[in-house]
Amino acid sequence: MLDSLFKGLFDSEVVSVISVTDFLACVGFSLVLGLAMAFAYMYRTRYTKSFVVTLALLPAVVCVVIMMVNGNVGAGVAVAGAFSLVRFRSVPGTAKEICTLFLAMGAGLICGMGYLGFAGVFTLVLCLAFVIYTRLDLGTKRNGAMYKSFRITIPEDLDYSGVFDEVFEQYTRTYELVNVKTVGMGSLFRLTYDVVLKDPSQEKELIDQLRCRNGNLEIMVSKQSVTNAEL
């Protein structure tokens, strides 16, 4: 009686029907795997509640979809199109977020195919590697204090092309003028340089030398922003 309640209207004798107990086992196990991935992602990572909840529920969602497709090629193509539509309608995340979403979808896919043991091993190994790599700060840029961005304000009557080259050649390994902007109703220029310092301890000396060239106007120093690390 219970199995007939969950039988599809268009099911036939050729198509095998998933039992309720198997369905609940796969969904429950995928929810556990989602929680494990969510806790692994939260380890030493800035996160939002919405993303963590999504990560915890995504394996179960994918698991149910795969079970409902159940070998139907047409339904599988439709599901793939729906997932791609949701992806392109969403805001691009960081490489770390996108990777964890793929891991959650992989775990849900394996659960939906019925391989609960493989799904458990997959989640355990990937979560363990995730935590270890985060613990080791894998990919952290060494000597990060050497990479700086200088925003230097100069008066409009000062030719900015090459005005600071001599100073930067003395204190930096490489430097590049990446942005020029007019400020103060056009009475000032603001130059942005990306530099690699020879010695981070000489940063104040470099600033003092730059102040002598720009008439003691505003100078701002910050870490270089890394944009090519995002997907």
Secondary structure as the mmCIF struct_conf table of DSSP 4:
data_model
#
loop_
_struct_conf.conf_type_id
_struct_conf.id
_struct_conf.beg_label_comp_id
_struct_conf.beg_label_asym_id
_struct_conf.beg_label_seq_id
_struct_conf.end_label_comp_id
_struct_conf.end_label_asym_id
_struct_conf.end_label_seq_id
HELX_RH_AL_P HELX_RH_AL_P1 LEU A 2 LEU A 5
TURN_TY1_P TURN_TY1_P1 PHE A 6 PHE A 6
TURN_TY1_P TURN_TY1_P2 LEU A 9 PHE A 10
BEND BEND1 GLU A 13 VAL A 15
HELX_LH_PP_P HELX_LH_PP_P1 SER A 16 SER A 19
HELX_RH_AL_P HELX_RH_AL_P2 VAL A 20 MET A 42
TURN_TY1_P TURN_TY1_P3 TYR A 43 ARG A 44
HELX_RH_AL_P HELX_RH_AL_P3 LYS A 49 VAL A 69
TURN_TY1_P TURN_TY1_P4 ASN A 70 GLY A 71
HELX_RH_AL_P HELX_RH_AL_P4 VAL A 73 ARG A 89
BEND BEND2 SER A 90 SER A 90
HELX_LH_PP_P HELX_LH_PP_P2 VAL A 91 PRO A 92
HELX_RH_AL_P HELX_RH_AL_P5 ALA A 95 GLY A 112
TURN_TY1_P TURN_TY1_P5 MET A 113 GLY A 114
HELX_RH_AL_P HELX_RH_AL_P6 LEU A 116 ARG A 135
TURN_TY1_P TURN_TY1_P6 LEU A 136 GLY A 139
HELX_LH_PP_P HELX_LH_PP_P3 THR A 140 LYS A 141
TURN_TY1_P TURN_TY1_P7 ARG A 142 ASN A 143
HELX_RH_3T_P HELX_RH_3T_P1 GLY A 144 MET A 146
STRN STRN1 TYR A 147 PRO A 155
TURN_TY1_P TURN_TY1_P8 GLU A 156 ASP A 157
BEND BEND3 LEU A 158 LEU A 158
TURN_TY1_P TURN_TY1_P9 SER A 161 PHE A 164
HELX_RH_AL_P HELX_RH_AL_P7 ASP A 165 TYR A 171
STRN STRN2 THR A 172 VAL A 183
TURN_TY1_P TURN_TY1_P10 GLY A 184 SER A 187
STRN STRN3 LEU A 188 LEU A 197
BEND BEND4 LYS A 198 LYS A 198
HELX_RH_3T_P HELX_RH_3T_P2 PRO A 200 GLN A 202
HELX_RH_AL_P HELX_RH_AL_P8 GLU A 203 ARG A 213
TURN_TY1_P TURN_TY1_P11 ASN A 214 ASN A 216
STRN STRN4 ILE A 219 LYS A 223
HELX_LH_PP_P HELX_LH_PP_P4 GLN A 224 SER A 225
TURN_TY1_P TURN_TY1_P12 ASN A 228 ALA A 229
#
